[in-house]
Amino acid sequence: MEEVRATSAWVASNSSHVTVDSAGIEKLAEKMKDSIPKVEWDFEGIHYFDNGPLTVQYLFVLDAMNFCFWPDNEMSYDHLAAGLKEALQNDKTSFDADRLQKYTGPDLRKMLRWPRPLPLEDERVRLLHEVGFELERSFAGKASKLVESCEKSATKLVSLITSHFPGFRDHTVYKGHQVFLYKRAQIFAADLWGSFKGQGYGKFNDIESVTMFADYIVPAVLEQLGVLKFSPSLTNIIESNRELSSGSEEEVELRACSVHAVEEIRELIHKKTGKQVLSVELDLWLWAFGIQCSSLQHHRTLSIYY
Ligand SMILES: Nc1nc2c(c(CN[C@H]3C=C[C@H](O)[C@@H]3O)cn2[C@@H]2O[C@H](COP(=O)(O)O)[C@@H](O)[C@H]2O)c(=O)[nH]1
């Protein structure tokens, strides 16, 4: 995760279309310094939780498909989380490694009660197969074994996931430099931490090393709060709902500058108050704020990473 921090900082200091505004950072840090409004993990009440290994399997499957909901106006993360929960409640073997490798697009639609193809459905199916195959090959079919082998280190977990599961390798090349964002691998660690309340499968001695999760909601929230500033051409692309291609300068800057801005906010809060705030907590607050804001316009990139 050090690489996520360092390479995002590099993008922020070489950025052409997105600026991290220090006055905006100061204002937000000042507002949040006394108390960060606490957002409960699963404030929506949509996730499966049984305090055991099946929850870990559920979260891993969920985060394997936790990307790109916007191409279908009515689809959202909530549908995926709640649909997978229902599937597991109806049949506890739904996410067994052998079954994950057999799902088809129509099976997935049926499971999620979705009447039409899901956004990037073929990729979702392919990634489910990859998860099933590699869990079976290296972790006795169980995501819980993967987590257990990381000895309570989120850093180890992210690096183990990205080395075993190519679909989680969320990185790109920007102005000739490799940039790491690892959104879905990191959010899996955070989901464990949040759901298990920092205990058992959710205990990580280095949770502070997790960065925010560079998706399409938080960059838009940071812009609305005055923390990020966009060039006129980027603003125009977003406002006119034009697609940004994956790996374009603008897209990488939106994501990396968001990571960097959240790190700066947290450092500033620490400087002002001596309090250690987690990027995970800041992220959840920003994200929850964003999804409740109906007028939020976000960038549109077809991506399997977020
Ligand atoms: N930065 C960040 N991005 C997040 C999440 C979550 C959900 N986290 C769960 C964890 C605990 C809570 O109780 C949440 O339920 C999803 N996303 C991203 O949002 C986008 C979906 O948006 P929409 O199209 O409106 O459904 C998509 O890119 C998705 O990958 C988060 O926490 N942080």
The ligand as a Tripos MOL2 file, in Angstrom:
@<TRIPOS>MOLECULE
LIG
   33    36     1     0     0
SMALL
NO_CHARGES

@<TRIPOS>ATOM
      1 N1        -14.7070    4.6160   -2.0640 N.pl3     1 LIG1
      2 C1        -15.6450    3.6970   -1.8880 C.ar      1 LIG1
      3 N2        -16.2810    3.1730   -2.9590 N.ar      1 LIG1
      4 C2        -17.2320    2.2450   -2.7440 C.ar      1 LIG1
      5 C3        -17.5810    1.8090   -1.4800 C.ar      1 LIG1
      6 C4        -18.5790    0.8360   -1.6570 C.ar      1 LIG1
      7 C5        -19.3520    0.0790   -0.6230 C.3       1 LIG1
      8 N3        -18.6520   -0.1540    0.5700 N.3       1 LIG1
      9 C6        -19.4090   -0.7220    1.6320 C.3       1 LIG1
     10 C7        -18.6250   -0.8570    2.8430 C.2       1 LIG1
     11 C8        -19.3010   -0.4560    3.9420 C.2       1 LIG1
     12 C9        -20.4820    0.2620    3.6040 C.3       1 LIG1
     13 O1        -21.5820   -0.0610    4.3640 O.3       1 LIG1
     14 C10       -20.5930    0.0960    2.0810 C.3       1 LIG1
     15 O2        -21.7090   -0.6240    1.6800 O.3       1 LIG1
     16 C11       -18.8050    0.7330   -3.0230 C.ar      1 LIG1
     17 N4        -17.9970    1.5890   -3.6580 N.ar      1 LIG1
     18 C12       -17.9350    1.9430   -5.0770 C.3       1 LIG1
     19 O3        -18.9500    2.9240   -5.3130 O.3       1 LIG1
     20 C13       -19.4000    2.8050   -6.6690 C.3       1 LIG1
     21 C14       -20.8390    2.3800   -6.6890 C.3       1 LIG1
     22 O4        -21.6770    3.4280   -6.5820 O.3       1 LIG1
     23 P1        -23.2090    3.2930   -7.0930 P.3       1 LIG1
     24 O5        -23.1580    3.2490   -8.5980 O.co2     1 LIG1
     25 O6        -23.8560    4.5250   -6.5260 O.co2     1 LIG1
     26 O7        -23.7550    2.0280   -6.4950 O.co2     1 LIG1
     27 C15       -18.5600    1.6960   -7.3060 C.3       1 LIG1
     28 O8        -17.3840    2.2310   -7.8760 O.3       1 LIG1
     29 C16       -18.2400    0.8480   -6.0830 C.3       1 LIG1
     30 O9        -17.1130    0.0220   -6.3120 O.3       1 LIG1
     31 C17       -16.9150    2.3650   -0.3310 C.ar      1 LIG1
     32 O10       -17.1450    2.0500    0.8320 O.2       1 LIG1
     33 N5        -15.9700    3.3070   -0.6070 N.ar      1 LIG1
@<TRIPOS>BOND
     1     1     2 1
     2     2     3 ar
     3     2    33 ar
     4     3     4 ar
     5     4     5 ar
     6     4    17 ar
     7     5     6 ar
     8     5    31 ar
     9     6     7 1
    10     6    16 ar
    11     7     8 1
    12     8     9 1
    13     9    10 1
    14     9    14 1
    15    10    11 2
    16    11    12 1
    17    12    13 1
    18    12    14 1
    19    14    15 1
    20    16    17 ar
    21    17    18 1
    22    18    19 1
    23    18    29 1
    24    19    20 1
    25    20    21 1
    26    20    27 1
    27    21    22 1
    28    22    23 1
    29    23    24 2
    30    23    25 1
    31    23    26 1
    32    27    28 1
    33    27    29 1
    34    29    30 1
    35    31    32 2
    36    31    33 ar
@<TRIPOS>SUBSTRUCTURE
     1 LIG1         1 GROUP 0 **** ****
